[in-house]
Amino acid sequence: MSYLRFDKSLTANLQESLPKEILRTNKSGAYSCSSIVDCNTRKYHGLLVVPVPELDDENHVLLSSLDETVIQHGAQFNLGLHKYSGGAYSPNGHKYIREVSWDRLPTTIYRVGGVILKKERVFQHFENRILIRYTLLDAHSATTLRLRPFLAFRSVAECTHENSNASRDYEIVDNGIKTRMYAGYPELYMQMNKKAEYIFEPNWHKGVEYQKEQELGYDYTEDLYVPGYFEFNIKKGESVVFAAGVSELKSNQLKKIFDHEYDVHVPRTSFHSCLVNAAHQFHYEKDGENYIIAGYPWFKCRARDMFIALPGLTLAIDEAEYFEKAMVTAEKAIRQFMDGKKLTVNLAEIEKPDILLWAIWCIQQYARFVTTEESGKKYGKLVKDIVDFIMEGNHPNLYIQDNGLVKIDGRNQAATWMNSEVNGKPVVPRSGYVVEINALWYNALLYNAELLSLEGRTAEAEPYIKLADIAAPAFKSIFLNQHGYLLDYVDDGYTSWSVRPNMLIATSLHFSPLNTAEKKRVFDICTKELLTPKGIRSLSPKSGGYNPYYTGGQIQRDSAYHQGTVWPWLIGFYLETCLKVYKRSGLSWVDRCFVGLEEEMNYHCIGTLPELFDGNPPFSGRGALSFAMNVAGVLRVDKVLEKFYNNQ
């Protein structure tokens, strides 16, 4: 039985099945996504969603969905499902679903009387093409299959409506057609590996509704264009492949491509294998550069997310090669920033004050999972150049102080990962001395000194060690309070006493200014006030401003974003702290902390982790469907656990 499997009792219940989504990506920025019953509930959903750089930097939905109809003895059974105005669902094809599973590929089994039809979907790597294989497992009489495409040709940020500008033109290609609704878009090629009859029957399906958009207060109704349908006979035991992409193929290649994609996919047979597959979904390669996409379906490539997520998405699953490729791109961006040049790579927010420090932490993980010597050879000069850049006062928003620590200005613009803003102002104006930034700075100084010492350059390492020796007592004096936890930030007389998870970053670092006893007190408070089954709260329920529900309109959600919501990526720093404090005696506790996250493989976007969760029970998943930092955080700790157990 598949690890990810949903039977008829669940798929028939739309209240249970519609919130469960399936995501497929192609490592080139495109994706395919819908609910497990193939009813789109977001304007971001679609069978083929691709970037169109000639228009803008957004993704665009070309093929929204594909309705299948089984025909026997003249009777038609439509397997599609859409929500229309007034809350009406039609044509209710979910009632024919017997099972949905995801081992190598997302697979749906339909049963219509004596007909049993299997549908498997794959998104081709590095090509903007979705392939669907239909296999007739059983039938007692002649069977015809009809495929009706629903086209959108619009940005994921918008909804479309019937209009006279939409082109109805199409051309016949090898076993299919090509069409383009608007100028500026690529042609959409729809082909099959079997000769099919195409019937031109243009029509607009009006009033399609997207439930998720309605919940969030966005425009949620659109019209979709259906140009016609493909129809072909299919025999028992026969498989037919349908493909939709932005380039033409020879139809006799489709089966070979599908089989190849099937073979290269890693089966989802466990919590770990699901996360490994999810990790691969964030890979993004463009113009010879390698990135990490922060999340799907709306995030782009962001520097902080890339540096925090990269070790977990690559090194923790023994894929150092992609780490090294991505770091080539990242180093190019870092050096262009430090040299005051315009970035030629697509890595946003690299100017934020914590980014260079997270880059050093990222490189340090390479040393941890590979070797320190190899890390020094590859990245030692970059680490030193970053530290010197900061020490020389060249960073526009990272100011070194006489006490060895650093300050930032985050009063008027969000400057850390807690970056939500309302009316242009940070919800959490973290400014001055910020706890994790100073912990990362202390760690960077000593890691830089370690790399220099390994090269025999001990004299060059001394100034960094001396500065760290000055910074350590200052760190404790400013952040460590009488209650045993760390202040979140201190800014010109203002002290943030809120209990927040950023102090866990300080306790988990290889070079920490805190001793074991101090780490234990921080860990214990975080356990009592921040730990949940889904990760770590962004704010304690005992602190002022606690707002645990990421719901409502945009302002309401932004106000709650870091005010009590739960972030799974922080569990990595929490569990690393546990292992530093309790050593092997903490292993059982670490294992228990994964239980609540493993069950998420069957909820929300199946096989991955969403962006965040509500801070109070039932800890509902919210935000982006799949979030790189969360997947990476769990994989990184899983690798650390593996090393602990192997060394027993």
C-alpha positions in Angstrom: 0.0 0.0 0.0 1.3 3.5 -0.9 2.5 5.8 1.9 0.4 8.5 0.4 -3.0 7.0 -0.3 -6.6 8.3 -0.1 -9.5 6.0 -0.6 -13.1 6.6 -1.9 -14.5 7.5 1.5 -12.2 10.5 1.6 -12.2 11.6 -2.0 -16.0 11.5 -2.1 -16.1 14.0 0.8 -15.2 17.4 -0.7 -14.8 19.0 2.7 -11.9 16.5 3.4 -10.5 16.2 -0.1 -10.4 19.7 -1.5 -7.9 21.1 1.1 -5.5 18.4 0.1 -3.3 19.5 -2.8 -0.7 18.0 -5.1 2.3 20.0 -6.4 4.8 19.0 -9.2 7.6 21.2 -10.4 10.2 21.0 -13.2 13.3 22.8 -11.8 12.8 25.6 -14.3 10.3 27.7 -12.3 7.2 26.1 -13.8 4.8 23.9 -11.8 1.5 21.9 -11.9 -0.8 22.0 -9.0 -4.4 21.2 -8.0 -6.4 19.4 -5.3 -6.2 15.6 -5.1 -9.6 15.4 -6.8 -8.4 17.8 -9.6 -10.7 20.6 -8.6 -8.8 23.9 -8.6 -9.4 25.8 -5.4 -6.8 28.6 -6.0 -6.1 31.0 -8.9 -2.5 29.7 -8.6 -3.7 26.2 -9.5 -3.3 24.8 -13.0 -2.1 21.8 -14.9 0.5 23.9 -16.7 1.8 27.0 -14.9 4.9 28.6 -16.5 7.0 31.7 -16.3 6.6 34.0 -19.3 9.6 36.4 -19.0 8.5 38.3 -22.1 5.5 39.5 -20.2 6.6 39.9 -16.5 8.3 38.0 -13.7 5.1 36.1 -12.6 4.0 32.6 -13.5 1.1 32.2 -15.9 -1.6 29.6 -16.0 -1.9 28.3 -19.6 -3.8 25.0 -19.1 -6.0 25.3 -16.1 -7.5 21.8 -16.1 -8.4 18.9 -18.3 -11.8 17.2 -18.0 -12.0 13.5 -19.0 -15.2 11.9 -20.2 -15.7 8.1 -20.4 -18.2 7.1 -23.2 -19.8 3.7 -23.4 -22.9 2.8 -25.5 -23.5 6.5 -26.1 -23.6 7.3 -22.4 -21.2 10.0 -21.1 -19.6 10.0 -17.7 -17.7 13.2 -17.0 -14.8 12.8 -14.6 -14.1 16.5 -14.1 -14.9 18.7 -11.1 -15.3 22.5 -10.9 -16.9 24.8 -8.4 -19.2 27.4 -10.0 -21.0 30.5 -8.7 -23.5 29.8 -6.0 -21.4 27.0 -4.6 -22.5 24.4 -7.2 -20.0 21.7 -8.0 -20.2 20.2 -11.5 -19.9 17.7 -13.1 -19.1 15.9 -9.8 -16.5 13.5 -11.3 -15.1 12.9 -7.9 -17.8 10.4 -7.2 -16.1 8.0 -9.7 -12.7 8.1 -7.9 -11.9 4.9 -6.2 -8.4 5.8 -5.0 -5.8 8.6 -5.2 -2.2 7.7 -4.4 1.3 9.0 -4.9 4.3 6.6 -5.0 6.4 7.6 -8.0 3.7 9.6 -9.6 0.3 11.1 -8.6 -2.2 8.4 -9.6 -6.0 8.4 -9.7 -8.1 5.3 -10.2 -11.6 5.9 -11.6 -14.4 3.4 -11.7 -17.4 4.0 -14.0 -19.6 0.8 -14.0 -17.4 -1.8 -15.5 -14.7 0.7 -16.6 -11.6 1.1 -14.5 -9.4 3.9 -15.7 -6.0 4.9 -14.3 -4.6 8.4 -14.6 -0.9 9.2 -13.9 0.7 12.6 -14.1 4.3 13.7 -14.5 5.9 17.1 -15.0 8.9 16.9 -17.3 12.2 18.1 -15.8 13.5 21.3 -17.3 10.7 21.5 -19.8 7.4 23.3 -19.5 5.4 20.2 -20.2 2.9 18.2 -18.3 2.2 14.6 -19.4 -0.7 12.5 -18.4 -0.9 8.8 -19.0 -4.4 7.1 -19.2 -4.5 3.3 -18.9 -7.7 1.4 -19.3 -7.4 -1.3 -16.7 -10.8 -2.9 -17.3 -13.8 -2.5 -19.6 -16.5 -4.9 -20.8 -17.4 -3.1 -24.0 -16.0 -0.5 -26.5 -14.8 2.6 -24.6 -14.2 6.1 -25.9 -12.2 8.8 -23.9 -12.8 12.5 -24.5 -10.4 15.1 -23.2 -11.7 18.7 -22.8 -9.0 21.4 -22.0 -9.8 24.5 -19.9 -7.5 27.4 -20.9 -6.7 30.5 -18.9 -3.6 32.2 -20.4 -3.3 34.7 -17.5 -1.0 35.6 -14.6 -1.4 33.6 -11.4 -2.1 37.0 -9.7 -5.2 37.6 -11.7 -8.5 36.1 -12.8 -9.7 36.1 -16.4 -13.1 36.7 -17.9 -14.7 36.2 -21.3 -13.4 38.8 -23.7 -13.3 39.5 -27.4 -9.5 39.7 -27.5 -9.1 36.0 -26.9 -8.0 34.2 -30.1 -9.9 31.1 -31.1 -7.4 30.2 -33.8 -5.6 26.9 -33.7 -3.4 24.8 -36.0 -3.2 21.1 -36.3 0.2 19.6 -35.3 1.4 16.0 -34.9 -1.5 14.2 -33.2 -2.8 17.4 -31.6 -3.2 21.1 -31.9 -1.4 24.3 -30.9 -3.2 27.5 -29.8 -2.5 30.8 -28.2 -5.2 33.0 -26.7 -3.2 36.3 -26.5 -0.2 37.8 -28.2 3.0 37.7 -26.1 2.2 34.2 -24.8 3.9 31.1 -26.0 1.9 28.6 -28.1 0.3 25.8 -26.1 0.8 22.4 -27.8 -1.6 19.7 -26.8 -0.6 16.3 -28.3 -1.1 12.6 -27.8 0.8 9.5 -28.8 -2.3 8.1 -30.4 -4.3 9.5 -33.3 -7.3 11.4 -31.9 -10.1 13.3 -33.4 -10.1 17.0 -32.5 -13.6 18.7 -32.4 -13.5 22.5 -32.5 -16.3 23.5 -30.1 -15.3 26.9 -28.6 -17.1 27.9 -25.4 -16.5 29.9 -22.2 -17.3 28.2 -18.9 -18.4 31.1 -16.7 -18.3 31.6 -13.0 -15.6 29.2 -12.0 -14.9 29.9 -8.3 -11.7 29.4 -6.2 -12.5 28.7 -2.6 -9.1 29.6 -1.2 -9.1 33.0 -2.8 -12.5 33.7 -1.5 -11.3 32.8 2.1 -8.4 35.3 1.7 -10.6 38.1 0.4 -9.2 38.1 -3.1 -11.0 38.0 -6.5 -12.1 34.4 -6.7 -14.3 34.1 -9.8 -13.3 33.7 -13.5 -14.3 32.4 -16.9 -12.3 29.7 -18.6 -12.1 29.1 -22.4 -12.7 25.6 -23.7 -11.7 25.5 -27.4 -13.1 22.0 -28.0 -12.1 18.4 -27.2 -10.0 15.4 -28.2 -11.7 12.0 -28.6 -10.3 8.6 -29.2 -11.1 4.9 -28.6 -9.1 3.1 -26.0 -8.9 -0.7 -25.4 -8.5 -2.7 -22.3 -4.9 -2.7 -21.2 -4.0 0.2 -23.5 -2.2 3.3 -22.3 -2.4 6.7 -24.0 -0.2 9.7 -23.2 -1.5 13.3 -23.4 1.0 16.1 -23.3 0.6 19.9 -22.9 3.7 22.1 -23.4 5.1 25.2 -25.0 7.0 23.3 -27.7 6.1 20.6 -30.2 7.3 17.0 -29.9 7.0 14.1 -32.2 4.0 12.2 -30.8 5.9 8.9 -30.9 8.3 10.4 -28.3 5.7 10.9 -25.6 5.7 7.3 -24.2 9.5 7.3 -24.0 9.6 10.7 -22.2 6.9 9.6 -19.8 8.7 6.3 -19.0 12.0 8.1 -18.4 10.4 10.6 -16.0 8.7 7.7 -14.2 12.0 6.0 -13.8 13.9 9.0 -12.4 11.3 9.8 -9.7 12.1 8.7 -6.2 9.2 6.7 -4.6 7.4 8.4 -1.7 7.4 5.5 0.7 8.2 7.3 4.0 8.4 10.6 5.7 12.0 11.0 4.8 11.5 10.1 1.1 8.6 12.5 0.8 10.9 15.3 2.1 13.7 14.3 -0.3 11.2 14.6 -3.2 10.0 17.9 -1.8 13.6 19.2 -1.5 14.2 18.6 -5.3 11.1 20.7 -6.1 12.8 23.8 -4.9 15.8 23.5 -7.3 15.7 26.2 -10.0 18.1 26.5 -12.9 18.1 29.5 -15.2 20.7 30.9 -17.6 23.4 28.7 -16.2 22.7 29.8 -12.6 21.4 27.6 -9.8 19.1 28.7 -7.1 16.6 27.6 -4.4 13.0 28.8 -4.9 11.8 30.0 -1.5 8.4 28.3 -1.8 5.4 27.5 -4.0 3.3 28.7 -5.6 4.1 32.4 -5.2 7.6 32.8 -3.8 10.7 33.6 -5.9 14.4 33.2 -5.1 15.3 35.1 -1.9 18.8 35.2 -0.5 17.9 34.5 3.2 15.7 31.6 2.3 18.4 30.2 0.0 21.2 30.3 2.6 19.0 28.9 5.4 17.5 26.1 3.2 20.4 25.1 1.0 22.2 22.8 3.5 19.1 20.9 4.4 17.9 20.6 0.8 21.3 19.3 -0.5 24.0 18.3 2.1 21.5 16.6 4.4 20.5 14.3 1.6 24.0 13.7 0.3 23.7 16.0 -2.7 26.7 18.2 -2.2 27.0 18.8 -5.9 23.9 21.0 -6.1 25.1 22.9 -3.0 28.3 23.7 -4.7 26.5 24.8 -7.9 24.2 27.0 -6.0 27.0 28.5 -4.0 28.8 29.5 -7.3 25.7 31.6 -8.1 25.4 32.9 -4.5 29.1 33.9 -4.3 28.7 35.9 -7.6 25.7 37.8 -6.0 27.6 38.3 -2.7 30.7 39.7 -4.4 28.6 42.0 -6.7 26.8 43.3 -3.6 30.1 43.9 -1.7 31.6 45.6 -4.7 28.7 47.9 -5.0 27.8 46.5 -8.4 24.4 45.8 -9.9 23.4 42.1 -9.4 23.4 40.0 -12.6 21.9 37.0 -10.8 18.3 36.7 -9.5 18.8 36.6 -5.8 16.5 39.1 -4.0 17.1 40.9 -0.7 20.8 40.3 -0.5 21.3 43.8 1.0 19.4 42.8 4.2 21.8 43.0 7.2 21.6 39.3 8.2 22.1 37.8 4.8 25.9 37.7 4.7 25.9 36.1 8.1 23.5 33.4 7.1 25.8 32.8 4.1 28.6 32.1 6.4 26.4 29.8 8.5 25.4 28.0 5.3 29.1 27.5 4.4 29.7 26.2 7.9 27.1 23.5 7.3 29.2 22.4 4.3 32.1 21.9 6.7 29.9 20.0 9.1 28.5 17.6 6.5 31.6 17.3 4.3 34.8 18.4 6.0 36.1 21.6 7.5 39.3 21.4 5.3 37.2 21.1 2.1 35.1 24.0 3.3 38.2 26.1 3.8 39.6 25.3 0.4 36.3 26.2 -1.4 34.9 29.0 0.7 37.6 30.2 3.1 38.4 33.4 1.1 34.7 34.2 0.7 34.2 33.9 4.5 37.1 36.1 5.3 36.1 38.7 2.7 32.6 38.9 4.2 33.8 39.3 7.7 36.3 41.9 6.7 33.6 43.7 4.7 31.5 44.0 7.9 34.5 44.9 10.1 35.5 47.7 7.8 32.1 49.2 8.1 31.2 48.7 4.5 27.7 47.1 5.0 24.9 49.7 4.6 22.9 48.4 7.5 25.3 46.5 9.8 27.2 48.7 12.2 30.0 47.2 14.3 30.2 48.6 17.8 33.1 49.1 20.3 31.8 46.1 22.3 32.3 43.8 19.3 28.6 43.4 18.5 26.7 44.8 15.6 23.6 47.0 15.3 21.0 47.3 12.5 18.3 49.8 11.6 15.0 48.0 11.3 12.6 50.7 12.6 11.1 51.8 9.3 11.8 48.8 7.1 11.8 45.1 8.1 15.4 44.0 8.2 15.3 40.4 9.5 13.4 37.2 8.7 10.5 38.6 10.7 9.7 40.8 7.8 5.9 41.4 7.7 4.8 45.0 7.2 1.5 46.8 7.5 1.0 50.1 5.8 4.7 50.2 5.0 5.9 49.7 8.6 7.3 46.6 10.2 4.9 44.7 12.4 7.9 43.7 14.6 10.4 46.6 14.3 13.5 44.6 15.3 16.3 47.2 15.4 19.5 48.0 17.3 21.1 44.9 18.8 19.2 41.9 17.4 19.8 38.5 19.1 20.3 36.1 16.2 22.2 38.6 14.1 24.8 39.1 16.9 24.9 35.3 17.5 25.6 34.7 13.9 28.2 37.5 13.9 30.0 35.9 16.9 29.9 32.5 15.1 31.2 34.0 11.9 34.2 35.6 13.6 35.3 32.3 15.2 34.5 30.2 12.1 36.6 32.5 10.0 39.4 32.2 12.6 39.1 28.4 12.5 39.5 28.3 8.7 42.5 30.6 8.9 44.1 28.5 11.6 43.6 25.3 9.6 45.7 26.9 6.8 48.4 27.7 9.3 47.6 31.4 9.3 47.2 31.6 13.1 48.6 35.2 13.3 45.9 36.4 10.8 43.2 34.6 12.9 44.1 36.4 16.2 42.2 39.7 15.5 39.0 37.8 14.8 39.4 35.8 18.0 40.1 38.9 20.1 37.0 40.6 18.7 34.9 37.5 19.5 36.3 37.5 23.0 35.1 41.1 23.4 31.7 40.4 21.9 30.9 37.3 24.1 30.5 39.1 27.4 28.8 42.0 25.7 26.3 39.5 24.2 25.4 38.1 27.6 25.2 41.5 29.2 22.8 42.8 26.6 20.6 39.8 25.8 20.7 37.3 28.8 18.1 38.4 31.3 17.4 37.4 34.9 14.6 35.0 33.8 17.0 32.8 31.9 16.1 33.6 28.3 17.5 36.0 25.7 16.0 39.4 24.8 14.9 39.5 21.2 16.3 43.0 20.5 17.5 46.1 22.4 17.3 49.4 20.6 18.5 52.7 22.2 16.9 52.1 25.5 14.0 50.0 24.3 14.1 46.4 25.4 12.0 43.7 23.7 11.1 41.2 26.5 8.9 39.1 24.2 9.7 35.4 24.3 10.6 34.7 20.7 12.4 31.7 18.9 15.3 33.7 17.6 17.3 32.9 20.7 17.3 29.3 19.6 19.6 30.2 16.7 22.1 31.5 19.3 22.0 28.3 21.4 22.3 26.0 18.4 25.4 27.6 16.7 28.7 25.7 16.7 30.3 28.8 18.2 27.9 30.2 20.7 28.6 32.9 23.3 26.5 30.9 25.8 27.6 28.1 28.0 25.7 24.8 28.4 23.8 25.9 31.5 22.7 29.1 29.8 21.6 27.1 26.7 19.6 24.8 28.9 17.6 27.6 30.5 16.8 29.0 27.0 15.9 25.6 25.8 13.6 24.9 28.7 11.7 28.2 28.3 11.3 27.6 24.6 10.0 24.1 25.3 7.4 25.5 27.7 6.2 28.5 25.7 7.1 28.0 22.1 7.1 24.3 21.2 4.1 22.9 19.3 3.5 19.6 17.4 4.2 21.6 14.2 7.3 23.5 15.1 8.1 26.6 17.0 5.9 29.6 17.7 7.1 33.0 16.6 5.9 34.5 19.9 4.9 33.1 23.3 1.2 33.1 24.2 2.3 34.8 27.4 3.8 37.8 25.5 1.9 40.9 24.5 0.5 41.0 21.0 0.1 37.2 20.7 -2.0 36.5 17.5 -1.9 32.8 16.6 -4.3 32.7 13.7 -3.1 33.4 10.2 -6.6 34.1 8.7 -8.7 36.9 7.4 -7.8 39.7 5.1 -4.2 40.8 4.0 -3.7 43.2 6.9 -5.0 40.8 9.5 -2.8 38.0 8.1 0.3 40.3 7.9 -0.3 41.4 11.5 -0.3 37.8 12.7 2.6 36.5 10.5 5.2 36.6 13.2 3.0 37.2 16.3 2.4 33.6 17.4 2.2 31.6 14.2 4.3 28.4 14.0 7.3 28.0 11.8 8.6 24.4 11.2 12.1 25.5 10.1 12.8 26.7 13.6 12.4 23.2 14.9 15.9 22.5 13.5 17.6 25.0 15.8 15.4 23.8 18.7 16.4 20.2 18.2 20.0 21.0 17.6 20.0 22.8 20.9 18.5 19.8 22.6 21.2 17.6 21.3 23.9 20.0 22.4 22.5 20.3 25.9 21.3 16.7 26.5 23.6 14.7 24.1 22.3 11.2 23.5 19.8 11.4 26.3 17.9 13.9 24.1 17.5 11.6 21.1 14.1 10.1 22.1 12.8 13.6 22.7 14.0 14.7 19.2 12.3 11.7 17.7 9.0 12.5 19.4 9.1 16.1 18.0 8.9 14.8 14.4 5.6 13.0 15.0 3.4 16.0 14.4 5.2 17.0 11.3 5.1 13.5 9.7 1.3 13.5 9.8 1.4 16.6 7.6 2.5 14.4 4.7 -1.2 13.6 4.3 -2.6 17.1 4.7 -2.5 20.4 2.9 0.0 19.9 0.0 0.7 16.2 0.4 4.2 15.1 0.8 5.6 18.4 1.8 5.3 21.1 4.5 3.4 24.4 4.2 4.8 27.8 5.1 3.4 28.1 8.6 0.7 26.9 11.0 -1.7 28.6 13.4 -0.2 28.9 16.9 -3.2 27.3 18.6 -4.9 23.9 18.1 -5.7 22.4 15.7 -2.6 24.1 14.3 -4.0 24.4 10.8 -1.5 24.8 7.9 -1.4 28.2 6.2 0.4 30.2 3.6 2.4 28.8 0.8 1.8 25.2 -0.2 5.4 24.1 0.1 8.2 26.1 1.9 11.8 25.4 1.3 13.1 26.4 4.8 10.7 24.1 6.5 11.5 21.1 4.4 15.2 21.9 4.8 15.0 22.3 8.6 13.6 18.9 9.2 16.0 17.2 6.7 19.0 18.8 8.4 18.1 17.6 11.9 17.2 14.2 10.4 20.8 14.0 9.1 22.2 15.0 12.5 20.1 12.3 14.2 21.4 9.8 11.7 25.0 10.7 12.6 24.2 10.4 16.4 22.7 7.0 16.0 25.5 5.8 13.7 28.1 6.8 16.2 26.5 4.9 19.1 
